[in-house]
Amino acid sequence: MNETSYDLVVVGAGTGMLAALTAAEDGLSVLIVEKSQYFGGSTALSGGGFWIPGNSLLREAGLLDSPERAREYLRNVTAGETPEARWETHIVHGPAAVEVLRRRTPLKFQWMAEYADYFPELPGGSATGRAMEPKPFDVRRLGEDRALLRPPALAAPFPMPVSGKTFRWVNLVARKPRGIYTAAKLLGLGVGGLAIRREYVAGGGALAAGLFAGVRAAGIPVWFNSPLKDLVVENGKVTGVVVTRDGKDVTVRASRGVLLSAGGFDRNAELRHEYQSAQLDTSWCFGNPENTGDTIAIAQAAGADLAFMDEAWWFPAVPIPGPMPGTLLAERSLPGQIIVNQQGSRFMNEAVNYMSAGHELIKQQLPVWMVFDQRFRNHYMFCSSVFPRQPLPKSWYDAGIAVKAGSVAELASRVGLPELAATVQRFNLLAASGRDDDFHRGDSAYDRYYGDPTIVPNPCLGPIDKGPFYAVQVVPGDLGTCGGVRADGFARALRPDGIVIEGLYASGNAAGNAFGRVYPGPGATIGQGLVYGYVAARHAAGKLRDYPVTAAA
Ligand SMILES: Cc1cc2nc3c(=O)[nH]c(=O)nc-3n(C[C@H](O)[C@H](O)[C@H](O)COP(=O)(O)OP(=O)(O)OC[C@H]3O[C@@H](n4cnc5c(N)ncnc54)[C@H](O)[C@@H]3O)c2cc1C
């Protein structure tokens, strides 16, 4: 067996790349081992937004905030599900993690203005938003490494670097001049860039590419196609890893520790059925196909406790046959649609944030149905792929995930939704009054962010009355699971008795969600991957001895 030695081994080249950059800055020798042939993981496939309150980028964008307000907010949203010393790290160390991102990558950033926290009305919440994202990045700057960036499952129809900030307007292309202007500008950047041999990528592709550029600049070795196979444990302390490389097992000593940042168990059907729901299908995930939770199982075998294994970053989806389900984000905030259960009744505020929506979906007999009319179809994008007025794809009808009918009664009978006609009648009354007395859709600043600003008084409400009528299946998809190794505020793995496993750290989706069962705001998952990776590296370097105090969960 070959053997080699580093100070820190980072397992997984997603948000963990920031941990590697931090460790290198602190003078540690660091190795990244990555299971696949690509860097980036789900991070590369994501929107790339990060929710890290109080960082310098937000301050420079003019956002006034304070650690006290962010602390109050997290105390309210986490609701005691996770120890304060665990999430306190995000507030205390988040801003410094962003400084490493700024110092060690070539990325520039923009504020996602008005993209509200997901519970903005709770004390400490922000309706103006606390999320940043990278500006579109020219991935040709990576040179040959461009080929190593994890590609999306579906190629975009146009070279158009749509970011979180611009998505809102592109979605309203048929409603607002700003939508047309934004789409044209992005198309210009995409197509125009190619003409001058630049390839602008937005969101998570930009973030992952920028992190990797930093990794290369810092001279950090990355072993691709090298999955973690086991941990080396000596006297209860993790002192290294065994990875499979070129078909051989290689032991790598890690004198300061091992960071598991290998993502969740998104694609592991067995674990998902065991911990979450027998109804789930792993083809409803949007994330990295390589995330099968291997490292979570390996950590458990080494004595680590697990937390929040029943949770995921749920995201309502249309189970479109093929490589990717359809996303339902802005659609749920827009007028002219409702989501109903198999009785044909509404059961939630459709516009609520996607993780909370998933919590409601998972309780239902699946699938549930989004019901909308032709006006909705004429006005808005659907699943980020069907343009306004464009017919829904024939393959959706063939697969039975979409049904179209001339009247609500006919739709109800064809799908089998006995209460639908009464539900639509009631909803249309509420829409006319501009107030959703039943589920409060449009009351929150979060709901209204993706609403249609041309509709008053409530940008989220409008009647379903212009035929033909449609029903499309909805299932609880996800952006990844968020249960994993139970960790403390230093990202150290804990045993079931709360004792730290020396030398073992976990961050991102390989760890139990630092925020318990909630998604506090846009970018909270990448935010926590970056921050807890940073903290793990600083701790491994011996730079964080005193704060925060470890608390057993
Ligand atoms: C479409 C989409 C949009 C999203 N948008 C956002 C957003 O805007 N903001 C936000 O905060 N979150 C977003 N998310 C969620 C977010 O992307 C993920 O939660 C986050 O990127 C997870 O980061 P990670 O580092 O834990 O995992 P990953 O980024 O998936 O990285 C894990 C890496 O580990 C590797 N790996 C797996 N197993 C092993 C092994 N055994 N050995 C070695 N390596 C291994 C994987 O191949 C992968 O490269 C989005 C997700 C998706 C899919």
Ligand as a Chemical Component Dictionary entry (heavy atoms), coordinates in Angstrom:
data_LIG
# 
_chem_comp.id                   LIG 
_chem_comp.type                 NON-POLYMER 
_chem_comp.pdbx_formal_charge   0 
_chem_comp.three_letter_code    LIG 
# 
loop_
_chem_comp_atom.comp_id 
_chem_comp_atom.atom_id 
_chem_comp_atom.alt_atom_id 
_chem_comp_atom.type_symbol 
_chem_comp_atom.charge 
_chem_comp_atom.model_Cartn_x 
_chem_comp_atom.model_Cartn_y 
_chem_comp_atom.model_Cartn_z 
_chem_comp_atom.pdbx_ordinal 
LIG C1  C1  C 0 -29.793 23.455 -8.877 1  
LIG C2  C2  C 0 -29.277 23.801 -7.511 2  
LIG C3  C3  C 0 -29.283 25.132 -7.096 3  
LIG C4  C4  C 0 -28.814 25.455 -5.822 4  
LIG N1  N1  N 0 -28.697 26.772 -5.484 5  
LIG C5  C5  C 0 -28.145 27.104 -4.299 6  
LIG C6  C6  C 0 -27.845 28.444 -3.976 7  
LIG O1  O1  O 0 -27.967 29.358 -4.795 8  
LIG N2  N2  N 0 -27.357 28.711 -2.740 9  
LIG C7  C7  C 0 -27.134 27.722 -1.821 10 
LIG O2  O2  O 0 -26.738 28.025 -0.706 11 
LIG N3  N3  N 0 -27.335 26.443 -2.129 12 
LIG C8  C8  C 0 -27.803 26.105 -3.342 13 
LIG N4  N4  N 0 -27.963 24.797 -3.667 14 
LIG C9  C9  C 0 -27.546 23.767 -2.697 15 
LIG C10 C10 C 0 -26.020 23.697 -2.663 16 
LIG O3  O3  O 0 -25.533 23.673 -3.975 17 
LIG C11 C11 C 0 -25.496 22.470 -1.928 18 
LIG O4  O4  O 0 -26.182 22.267 -0.726 19 
LIG C12 C12 C 0 -24.000 22.694 -1.615 20 
LIG O5  O5  O 0 -23.334 23.066 -2.803 21 
LIG C13 C13 C 0 -23.374 21.464 -1.037 22 
LIG O6  O6  O 0 -21.996 21.695 -0.922 23 
LIG P1  P1  P 0 -21.019 20.542 -0.441 24 
LIG O7  O7  O 0 -19.653 21.084 -0.504 25 
LIG O8  O8  O 0 -21.520 19.974 0.828  26 
LIG O9  O9  O 0 -21.219 19.384 -1.527 27 
LIG P2  P2  P 0 -20.813 19.342 -3.064 28 
LIG O10 O10 O 0 -20.702 20.706 -3.645 29 
LIG O11 O11 O 0 -21.726 18.400 -3.728 30 
LIG O12 O12 O 0 -19.351 18.765 -3.060 31 
LIG C14 C14 C 0 -19.111 17.448 -2.619 32 
LIG C15 C15 C 0 -18.002 16.853 -3.455 33 
LIG O13 O13 O 0 -17.586 15.644 -2.814 34 
LIG C16 C16 C 0 -17.417 14.634 -3.796 35 
LIG N5  N5  N 0 -17.537 13.321 -3.152 36 
LIG C17 C17 C 0 -18.662 12.610 -2.884 37 
LIG N6  N6  N 0 -18.342 11.451 -2.283 38 
LIG C18 C18 C 0 -16.992 11.425 -2.167 39 
LIG C19 C19 C 0 -16.054 10.486 -1.662 40 
LIG N7  N7  N 0 -16.425 9.305  -1.153 41 
LIG N8  N8  N 0 -14.733 10.786 -1.717 42 
LIG C20 C20 C 0 -14.306 11.975 -2.258 43 
LIG N9  N9  N 0 -15.147 12.892 -2.763 44 
LIG C21 C21 C 0 -16.476 12.622 -2.706 45 
LIG C22 C22 C 0 -18.468 14.933 -4.824 46 
LIG O14 O14 O 0 -18.167 14.348 -6.084 47 
LIG C23 C23 C 0 -18.449 16.463 -4.856 48 
LIG O15 O15 O 0 -17.553 16.952 -5.814 49 
LIG C24 C24 C 0 -28.367 24.440 -4.944 50 
LIG C25 C25 C 0 -28.328 23.122 -5.371 51 
LIG C26 C26 C 0 -28.748 22.795 -6.653 52 
LIG C27 C27 C 0 -28.648 21.369 -7.099 53 
# 
loop_
_chem_comp_bond.comp_id 
_chem_comp_bond.atom_id_1 
_chem_comp_bond.atom_id_2 
_chem_comp_bond.value_order 
_chem_comp_bond.pdbx_ordinal 
LIG C1  C2  SING 1  
LIG C2  C3  SING 2  
LIG C2  C26 DOUB 3  
LIG C3  C4  DOUB 4  
LIG C4  N1  SING 5  
LIG C4  C24 SING 6  
LIG N1  C5  DOUB 7  
LIG C5  C6  SING 8  
LIG C5  C8  SING 9  
LIG C6  O1  DOUB 10 
LIG C6  N2  SING 11 
LIG N2  C7  SING 12 
LIG C7  O2  DOUB 13 
LIG C7  N3  SING 14 
LIG N3  C8  DOUB 15 
LIG C8  N4  SING 16 
LIG N4  C9  SING 17 
LIG N4  C24 SING 18 
LIG C9  C10 SING 19 
LIG C10 O3  SING 20 
LIG C10 C11 SING 21 
LIG C11 O4  SING 22 
LIG C11 C12 SING 23 
LIG C12 O5  SING 24 
LIG C12 C13 SING 25 
LIG C13 O6  SING 26 
LIG O6  P1  SING 27 
LIG P1  O7  DOUB 28 
LIG P1  O8  SING 29 
LIG P1  O9  SING 30 
LIG O9  P2  SING 31 
LIG P2  O10 DOUB 32 
LIG P2  O11 SING 33 
LIG P2  O12 SING 34 
LIG O12 C14 SING 35 
LIG C14 C15 SING 36 
LIG C15 O13 SING 37 
LIG C15 C23 SING 38 
LIG O13 C16 SING 39 
LIG C16 N5  SING 40 
LIG C16 C22 SING 41 
LIG N5  C17 SING 42 
LIG N5  C21 SING 43 
LIG C17 N6  DOUB 44 
LIG N6  C18 SING 45 
LIG C18 C19 SING 46 
LIG C18 C21 DOUB 47 
LIG C19 N7  SING 48 
LIG C19 N8  DOUB 49 
LIG N8  C20 SING 50 
LIG C20 N9  DOUB 51 
LIG N9  C21 SING 52 
LIG C22 O14 SING 53 
LIG C22 C23 SING 54 
LIG C23 O15 SING 55 
LIG C24 C25 DOUB 56 
LIG C25 C26 SING 57 
LIG C26 C27 SING 58 
# 
